[in-house]
Amino acid sequence: MTDLYAVMGNPIHHSKSPAIHTQFAEQAKMDLVYSAMLVPLDGFDGAVKEFFKGHGKGLNITVPFKENAFNLADSLTPRAKTAQAVNTLKLLEDGSILGDNTDGAGLVRDLTVNNDVALSGKRVLVIGAGGAVRGVLQPLLNESPEEVIICNRTFAKAEVLASEFSQLGNIIAKEFSELSGEFDVIINGTSASLNGELPPVPESVIASHTSVYDMMYGKDPTAFLLWAQNLGAGKIVDGLGMLVEQAAVSFDLWRGVHPDSMSVLSHLKSQLK
């Protein structure tokens, strides 16, 4: 019987996950079907249980259900516990459900492997303090940067995150107005640039050696990436690679095979253009 996988979210029509995982399965010559499922805002738990009652083996979880998935899982990977959010569920042989968070691993791999951006010993600025940022901080700090500074419009939220992750590395919260000096890596974990908005980051943080990453992506560079490019940033990267890489980590968790993500990423980029 064909194994079933899916991504659950609301909205979900925009998801590229079915295309990504279908290509992964073709690479691995595996018989599986991956679909997108629109789930009512009040119906997540029921939808997950119903899915796994059938031939469902694994799920990706997107907005707004990552916290629901965290609470629903019977067991959690260490990175999911730290993130307090789950984007991947796996049905185990004993019938229980394992929750994982592959977002941070996807971000780090896209930066370090796909784009040759070093993190070890580097000065890193992270913008935002929501779930997207929480999910990537542990893998980011595992790369041993010199320091990670978090900025957020609501400073108290940045302070909370910095405090929670302080045991994993040198991480502090700062107001945007307190930022000084140039950064090696800047990561935008907010969705502001999708609306053409920019966080109030001083221009002085950008230098010719700065790599700027936006977790958002689109057909064209985001407003944040264009801003950084105009200021002379050495490299700008959008979040499409992170999407593909976190999916590859999920696929590996489910099937025990790490797919060739670069060929899939190239295909998606060509589709966007």
C-alpha positions in Angstrom: 0.0 0.0 0.0 1.3 3.5 -0.9 2.5 5.5 2.1 0.8 8.9 2.5 2.4 12.2 3.5 1.0 15.7 3.6 1.5 19.3 4.7 -1.3 20.8 6.9 -1.9 24.5 7.2 -4.4 27.3 6.8 -4.0 28.8 4.2 -2.2 26.1 2.2 -2.9 26.7 -1.5 0.5 28.4 -1.9 2.6 25.5 -0.5 5.4 24.2 -2.6 5.9 21.2 -0.3 4.0 18.7 -2.5 6.2 19.6 -5.5 9.4 19.4 -3.4 8.6 16.0 -1.8 7.3 14.5 -5.0 10.7 15.3 -6.5 12.5 13.8 -3.5 10.4 10.6 -3.9 11.2 10.3 -7.6 14.9 10.7 -6.8 14.8 7.9 -4.2 12.5 5.8 -6.4 10.0 5.5 -3.5 6.3 4.9 -3.8 4.6 7.6 -1.8 2.0 10.3 -2.3 2.4 13.8 -0.8 -0.5 16.2 -0.7 -1.5 19.6 0.7 -4.4 19.6 3.3 -6.4 22.7 4.3 -7.3 22.2 7.9 -10.0 24.2 9.8 -8.5 26.5 12.4 -10.3 24.5 15.2 -9.8 21.1 13.6 -6.1 20.4 13.7 -5.9 17.6 16.3 -8.8 15.7 14.7 -7.3 16.0 11.2 -3.9 14.7 12.3 -5.4 11.7 14.1 -7.6 10.9 11.1 -4.6 11.1 8.8 -2.6 8.7 10.8 -5.5 6.2 11.2 -5.3 5.6 7.4 -2.0 5.1 5.6 -0.5 8.3 6.7 3.2 8.1 7.8 4.3 11.7 8.2 3.2 15.3 8.1 4.7 18.7 7.6 3.0 21.4 9.6 2.9 25.1 8.6 1.2 28.2 9.8 -0.7 28.5 12.1 -0.4 24.9 13.6 3.2 24.5 14.7 2.4 25.1 18.3 -0.6 22.8 18.1 1.7 20.1 16.7 4.1 20.6 19.5 1.3 20.0 22.0 -0.1 17.0 20.1 3.2 15.0 19.7 3.7 12.1 22.1 7.5 12.6 22.0 9.8 15.4 20.8 13.3 15.7 19.4 15.7 17.9 21.4 15.5 20.7 18.8 11.7 20.6 18.8 11.7 20.9 22.6 13.9 23.9 22.4 12.0 25.5 19.7 8.6 24.8 21.4 7.2 24.4 17.9 6.9 21.4 15.6 6.9 21.4 11.8 7.3 17.7 11.2 5.3 14.7 12.6 6.3 11.1 12.1 4.2 8.0 13.0 6.4 5.6 14.9 6.1 1.8 14.8 4.4 1.7 18.2 1.7 4.0 16.9 2.9 7.1 18.8 3.7 10.4 17.1 7.2 12.0 17.1 7.5 15.8 16.7 10.5 17.5 15.2 11.5 21.0 14.0 13.6 21.0 10.9 13.5 24.7 10.2 16.8 25.6 11.9 18.7 22.7 10.3 17.3 23.9 6.9 18.4 27.5 7.5 21.9 26.5 8.6 22.4 24.1 5.7 21.2 26.6 3.2 23.6 29.2 4.6 26.7 27.1 5.1 26.4 24.5 2.4 24.4 26.1 -0.5 25.7 29.6 -0.1 29.1 29.1 1.6 28.3 31.5 4.4 30.4 30.7 7.5 28.8 31.1 10.9 31.5 30.0 13.3 33.2 32.9 15.0 31.0 35.4 13.2 28.9 38.3 14.4 25.3 37.5 13.6 22.2 39.8 13.8 18.8 38.2 13.9 15.7 40.3 13.3 12.4 39.2 14.8 11.4 37.2 17.9 8.4 35.1 16.7 8.1 31.4 16.0 10.2 31.5 12.9 13.2 32.9 14.9 12.6 30.6 17.9 12.8 27.6 15.6 16.2 28.4 14.2 18.2 29.7 17.2 19.4 26.4 18.6 20.9 25.2 15.3 22.3 28.7 14.7 24.0 28.8 18.1 25.3 25.2 17.6 27.5 26.7 14.8 29.4 28.7 17.5 29.1 32.2 16.2 31.0 34.9 18.1 27.7 36.5 19.1 24.1 36.5 18.1 22.1 39.7 18.7 18.3 39.7 18.5 16.3 42.8 17.6 12.6 43.1 17.5 10.1 45.9 17.4 8.8 44.7 20.7 12.0 44.6 22.7 10.6 42.5 25.6 10.0 39.5 23.2 13.6 39.7 22.1 14.8 39.8 25.7 12.7 36.7 26.5 14.3 34.7 23.6 17.8 35.8 24.5 17.3 34.7 28.1 15.8 31.3 27.1 18.7 30.5 24.7 21.5 32.1 26.7 22.9 28.7 27.9 23.5 27.7 24.3 25.9 30.5 23.4 26.6 34.2 23.4 23.2 35.7 22.6 21.8 39.1 23.7 18.8 41.3 22.9 19.3 44.9 21.7 17.0 47.7 20.6 17.4 48.7 17.0 18.8 52.1 18.1 21.5 50.3 20.1 23.0 48.5 17.1 26.5 49.4 16.3 29.3 48.1 14.1 29.2 45.9 11.1 27.8 42.3 11.1 29.0 39.3 9.2 25.6 37.7 8.8 22.1 39.3 9.1 19.0 37.1 9.2 15.5 38.6 8.8 13.0 36.3 10.5 10.0 38.7 10.1 7.5 38.8 7.3 7.6 42.6 7.0 9.3 42.6 3.7 6.5 40.7 2.0 4.5 43.9 2.5 7.4 46.1 1.3 8.2 47.2 4.8 11.6 47.4 6.4 12.6 46.9 10.0 14.4 50.0 11.5 17.9 48.6 11.1 20.6 51.3 10.8 22.5 51.2 7.5 25.8 51.0 9.4 25.4 47.3 10.1 25.9 46.5 6.4 29.4 46.1 4.9 30.9 44.6 1.8 31.6 41.3 3.7 28.0 41.1 5.1 25.8 38.2 4.0 22.1 39.1 4.3 19.4 36.4 4.5 15.7 36.8 4.4 13.5 33.8 5.4 10.8 35.1 3.0 11.1 34.5 -0.7 9.3 35.4 -3.9 9.8 35.8 -7.7 12.0 38.9 -7.0 14.3 39.8 -4.1 12.4 41.0 -1.0 12.4 44.6 0.0 14.9 43.8 2.8 17.3 42.1 0.4 17.1 45.0 -2.1 17.8 47.4 0.8 20.9 45.4 1.8 22.1 45.1 -1.8 21.8 48.8 -2.4 24.0 49.3 0.7 26.7 47.1 -0.7 26.1 43.8 1.1 28.4 41.1 -0.2 25.7 38.5 -0.6 21.9 38.4 -0.4 19.9 35.2 -0.1 16.2 34.5 0.1 14.5 31.7 2.1 13.6 29.4 -0.8 16.7 27.3 0.0 15.6 27.0 3.6 12.2 25.7 2.5 13.8 23.0 0.4 16.5 22.1 3.0 14.0 21.8 5.9 11.9 19.6 3.7 15.0 17.4 3.0 15.6 16.9 6.7 11.9 15.9 7.1 12.2 13.4 4.2 15.3 11.9 5.8 13.5 11.6 9.2 10.6 9.8 7.5 12.4 7.7 4.9 16.0 7.4 6.1 17.3 9.0 2.9 18.7 12.5 2.5 17.7 13.7 -1.0 19.6 15.9 -3.4 18.2 19.2 -2.5 20.2 21.3 -4.9 18.5 19.9 -8.0 15.1 20.5 -6.5 16.1 24.1 -5.5 17.3 24.8 -9.0 14.0 23.6 -10.4 11.9 25.8 -8.0 14.0 28.8 -8.8 13.5 28.3 -12.5 9.7 28.0 -11.9 9.6 31.2 -10.0 11.4 33.1 -12.8 
